[in-house]
């Protein structure tokens, strides 16, 4: 690898974005040359010299190798590559095209992380409301939020969904969301569903203290958001991977331009195709944590380290950190744990992640043997016990809802 392709992170300043890749191959004889080829392919070069590729062009618009750190037990490395920010506008479609474009078409390359310089961060939207704003909206400051996923998720009319929302809200949930599979079918039109749910919440005095995230995923996204808001929505939901980074980011930017500060729930449906492999794709914390936060998700769904969709404990902790750690002017997001969450998992998850998270249940609320209101109460009772330093077993002796849940599902 030639010297002119290398630099130091201290040298590049705010003019470069740094991407970190895990690169593993049994066939590449020289990892340094492989990293150099990736850098050329993703900037002002290709696999062979071409006309017009002057030293001046390569110097100004070519990538730089910050470091290649080889592994001792395999033909693999971590490669940090700096991309000139002059090559792309500050939006996620072009950023991801630059750092994850052709390069991820090669076997054995995984995009682990992206380090964004301040000028790029300042141009990205991030959450409109963020953790502090949502806590202020809900009046909840010192515990995880409690979330409910409406069940049954499909095949029911808006009145059935609204009754389910009302029961969960009566039990103390802070946030209710549609299932990712439910958007705007004929039997449950989006506008009728949101107006009906909000009416049912208002009937019990919960329309201000409970958020209902109506799934607006579909075409003409900003128009759908406006129509949902006009019908009474106090939160919206999108399946951001299915929509794409750009469409979701555009929604956040459009809402900001209109002065509409409404929390957005981001479901990671389909992201498993990116992060499940350990040697290809995109890192879990980057894909469902940092990038979801940057495109404006106030609540980013993350699967816990258990259940059918579980990620590893370390991935969970890292993803949670990507949602709440300082990142320039970007507001913090709630990592929203969903998928097998029930009262018996509360202590484990709170001990692992603390208060700045949301514990969200579908079956863990609507499958409670005493009904959805009891299911919501049981999760709240488990949270109260952890906060008070009381064991879940002792708390269950004082609360029949929690007791029934522990007997039914057990503890983590």
N, C-alpha and C positions, 0 to 999 in steps of 0.2 A: 504494500500500500504506500503510495507516494505521500510525502510529508505535507504537500499543499492541501490534501483533503482533510487534515486533522486540525483541531483547535482545542482550546480549553474553555470550560463553561464560564470562567471568570472573564474571558475575552469577548464573548458574543453579546452580552447585555440584553437589551430589550428587542434587538433586531432579529432574534431567532426564537423559534419554538422548538422544544426538545422532545422527541419521541424515544421511548425505550422499548426495545424489542428483545424477546427471547428467541434465539435462533439455534436450531438443533438439526444436524444433518449427518447421515452416515456417508454421504457422497461428496460433500463439499470439502476439498482438501485444505483450503485456507479460509478460515473464518473471517480474517481481516479483509481479504479480497471480496468475500461475499457481502460483508457489511458495506464496503466501498461501492459495490455494484447496486445495492439497494439505495444508497444515497444518490447515486447517479440517476437511476431509473426514476426516482421520485422528485427530481429537480431538473437541473439544466444539463442533462446528459442521457446517455443510453448505453447499450452494451458495446457500441463501437463509436469511433469518432465520426462526426457528421459535419458537413459544411456549415459555417457560421458559428460553430461552437468555439469561440475564441477564449483565450485565457481570461480576458476581462469579463466575459459573460459567466464563465464558470466561477470566477472569484466572487462576483456579486450575487449571482442567483443560484449557485450550486450549494448543495448540502455540505455540512462539515461533520466529520466524525469526532464526537466528543470523547468517546471511549469504547473499547471492545474488551470485555472482561470475560475471559475464558473460564470454563468449568474444569475441575481437576479430574472428574471421573467419566466425562462424556465429551463427544465432539460437539460442544454447545457453548454459547456465550450470551451475555447480555450486551447489546449494542445500543449506545446512546447516540442519536443522530440529530443534528441541529438543522432546522429548516428555515430558510430566510422568510420572514413574514411579508416581505415585499412581493412574494410569489402568489399570495392569496388574499382575498378580502376576509375580514374577520367575521365569518359565519361558519357554522358547523358543517354544512355540506362540502364546502371547499377545503376546510381544515381536514375533515375525514378523508376526502378524496386524495389529499396530499399525503397524509401519513399512513392511510390504510388502503390505498387504491390498489394498484397492481401488485404491490408488495405482498399482500395477504393471499394472493393467488399462488404463492409458492408454498410447497410443503415445508413444515418445520419452522414457520415464522409466526409469532404471536405478539401482537401489540399490547404491551403491558401497561404503559402509562404515557400521558402527555403532560408536559410542564408548560404552562401558558405564561408568557410574559405579561406584565401589567397592561400595556396598551391593548393587547388582545382581550384580556379579561374585562377591561373597561368597556369594550364594545359588545360583549356578549350579554344577553339579558339576565340570565339567572332567575330565580324565583321572584314573582311579583310581591309576595307577602312574606314568605320565609317563616322560620320557627317562631321568632319573637312576635311577628305580626299575627300569626295564627293563635298563639297563646293569648294575646291581647283580645282577639275576636271572641275566643271561647271562654276567657276568664279562667284558664287552667295554666298554672305556672310551675308546679312542683312535682309533676308526675308524668309518666308516659301518657299519651293520648290513647283512648280506647276507640277502636274502629270496628265496624260491622260491614260484611259483604252480604248484600241482599240475597236471600235464598227463599224459594227456588230461584235459580238464576235465569231460567228460560221457561217459556210456555205459559206464563201467567199474565193476567191483565193488570193495568196500572194500580187498580184498587188493592190487589193482593200484595204487590210490592209496597204500596203505601202503608198498608196495615203492618207489614213486616218491619218497615222503617219506624213506624210509631211505637211498636212493641220494644224494639231495640233502644230507641231514644228514651222511652219510659224507664228502661233499666240503667240508663246513665251513659250510653255511648256518646262520644264527641263527634265522630265522623261516620257517615254511612255512604257506601258507594255501590254502584251497579257492578255486576260481574262484568269482566272484560268481554264476554260473549254477547252481552245485551247492549244494543245501541238504539236502533230505530225500527224494529220489526212492526208489521201491520197490527199484531195483537197487542203491542205496547209502544205506541208512538212516543218519541222522545218528549215532545212538548206536553202531551197529555200526562205522561208519567211524572215529569218534574212538577207540573202544577198540582197534580194529585198528591204526590208525596209531600210537597211543601204545605198543602192544606192540612193534611193529616198531622204533620208536625206542629203546625200552628194551633190546631185543635187542643193540643196538650201543652201549649206554651213552650215548645222546643224549637221553633223555627229560627230563633236567633242564637240559641246556644248549641245547636247541632248543625253540622254541615252535611249537605247531601250532594255528593259528587255524581252528577248526571253524566253518563258516558256520551260524549258528542262525536266520537270517532266516526269519520265519514268524509264525504266530499264537501267542498266549500266550508272549510273548518271555521273560519272567523264568523261567517254568517250563521252557522249552527250555534256557535257560542253566543252570539248576540240574541238569537231567538230563544235560547235556553235561559239566558239572563233576564230577558224581557218577560219570560213566563214565570220568573221567581227564583231561578237557581241562585244559590249562595256559594256554590263551588261547581267546578266542572272536572271532567275526567277524560283522558285520552290514552289510547294504546300507542305510545310514542314510537316504538320500533316499526309497527305496521304502517303508521303514517309517514315515518321517516324523520330524521333529525331536522331537516330543513322546514318541513311543513309545521312541525311542532314549534320550532324556534320562531317561525313567522307568526304563529298564533300568539305567542307570548309578546313578541314585539308589537303586534297590532293592538293587543289589549293595552299595553303600556302607552302607546301613542294616543289611545282614546281615554286615557286616565282611568281605566277599569282595573282595580286591584281586587282580583278574585283568586282564591287559592285553586291551584291546578293539581289534580292527582294524576300521576303518571304510572300506568301499568306497563310492566316489562314483557308483555306477551310476545313471544318469538325471540327474545334475547338469548335464550339458551343455545340457539344455533351459533351464536358468537362466542360464548364464554365456556361452554361445557368441555371442549377439548383443552387439554393442558399444553398442547404444542402448536395450536393454530388459533386463529380468531382474535378476540379482544379480551383483555383482562376483566374479571367480574367487577372489581371496584371501579374501573374506568367506565365500563359500559353501562351498568345500572346504578352507579353512584355518581361519579364526577360528571359524566356527560349528561345524564338525566337532570342533574342539578343545573348545569350550565344552560340547557335549553329551556329552563323555567319550571321544572317540576317542584312544587312546594312539598309534595308528598311523593316519594319514589318507592314503589313496591319492591321489596327485596325478600326472596325466599329465605327462611331460617335454615339453620344447619340440622334439619331433621325433615322427616316426611318425604313424599314422593319427589319433590322438586328441589330438595335441600342442596345447599352449597356447603363447603367446609366451614368449620368454625373460624379459621383464620380469614377466609374470604369474607365471611359475614362481618367480622370486626373491622376489616379493612374497608369494606363497602360502607359501613356505618360511618367510619371516620371520613370517607370521601364526601359524605353528605353534610357533616357538621364542622369539619376543620376549617380554619380561616382560609379564605381564598380571595384576597383582595376585596373588591367591592361587592362580590357575589354573596347574596344572602344564603343562610343555611337552610337545608331541607330536612324534613322528617323522613328518615329511613323507616318505611312502613313494613313491618314483618307480617307476612300472611302466607298461609299454607301449613296447616296442622297446628295453629296456635289455639290454645284453650287454657282454662284457668290453671291447670296443672303445669303448664310451661312458663307461667308468668315469672316466678322467682328466678329460674335459670336465666331467662332472657334479660330481666332487669339487672341481675348480678353481672351479666356479661356486657351490657350496653348502657345501662344507666337510664336516666329519665328522658333524654332528648331523642325519643323514638315513639313510634305508634305501634301498639299491639292490636292487630286486626284479625277478626275471626269471621268465618262463614259458618261452617259446621259447629265450631266451638261456641257459637251463640245460638243459632237456630236449631242445632241438634241437642240442646240441653233437655234432659228428661222432663223438666218442668216448664219448658217453653222459652221463647226468645228473651222475654223480659228478665227471667231468672238467669239465663245465660249471660246477658250483659251485666247483671248485678254480680254474678260470680266472678267475672274478670275484674270488676272494680273492687270487689272484696279482697281478691288476691293481691292486687296492687296496694291497697291500703295496708294489708298485713306486712308486705315487704317493707313499705315505707316506715311502719311502726316497729319493725324488728321482731315481729311475731311470726312464728312458724306457720306454714300453710295448714298443717294438721290442727294446730290450736285454733287458728282462725275459723276453720271449718266447723269446729264445735259450736261456734257462736253464730254461724250463718248457714241456714239450711240450703241456700242456693249453691254456695261454694262446696258444702259437704256433698251434695248430690253430684256435682261436677267431678269432684275428686274420686268418688266411688265409681262413677261411670267411665272416666277417661284415665284416671291415675295421675301420676306426677312425672315430670321430666327428670 
